[in-house]
Amino acid sequence: MNDNTLSSNEKLEKLFGMKLDENFKDFPKVRVSKVTDPSSRAGKAKVSEGDLLVAVCNSRITSVVSAGAANKADPLSAIVDRVRQSSKVGFLFVRAKYAGRYLQLKADVAALDMTVQGGKVREVVSGGWAARRGLQVGDSIQLANDVLAEKDVSKIDVVCASDGKPRPVFLLFRRSSGDFPEEARAREVDVSRPLA
């Protein structure tokens, strides 16, 4: 990780056996461009070309890149820096074949107009923010701001609870059966934070 003769992608390849899309053309969607060795960490985890990187070391990819991009020309360096700084390294991917089952949204409203319990949508207010975005009872929230559901689902509920004041909330939803419809996709937004 400290070898300055290697690019950020070469470091990821050497350590994990994968390369990420260097163009960041679909940011905040960061895609795996290649898994170089089936016996590598990425290969053993069944990471595939086209999979989407959602989080690195328990931080949302957009916050990792925004917070660590000292060199805006190389956002991958922020990912490598986050890995370097972490005592426990982990990646969260969305499999390419299931990408249609995921929807990322940003809310900047006082209430999301849905009840969330255990990280799942339990009720949707007719005509409200959630309903207008095609959310349904049973959709689960995988990520709310920088809280990963697999780490602490109770914090997901807290982030989604209304406090009566508009505030930005970054959300990644997963539908367990079937893809989100095109109408919902039309409301999908770039949930990236500006690079500093």
Secondary structure, DSSP 8 states (H G I E B T S, - for coil): ---TTS-HHHHHHHHHSEEE-SS-TTTT-EEEEEE--TTSHHHHTT--TT-EEEEETTEEHHHHHHHH-SSTT-THHHHHHHHHH-SS--EEEE-GGGGGGEEEEEEEES--SEEEETTEEEEE-TTSHHHHTT--TT-EEEEETTEETTT-HHHHHHHHS--SS-EEEEEEEE-SSS---HHHHHT---------
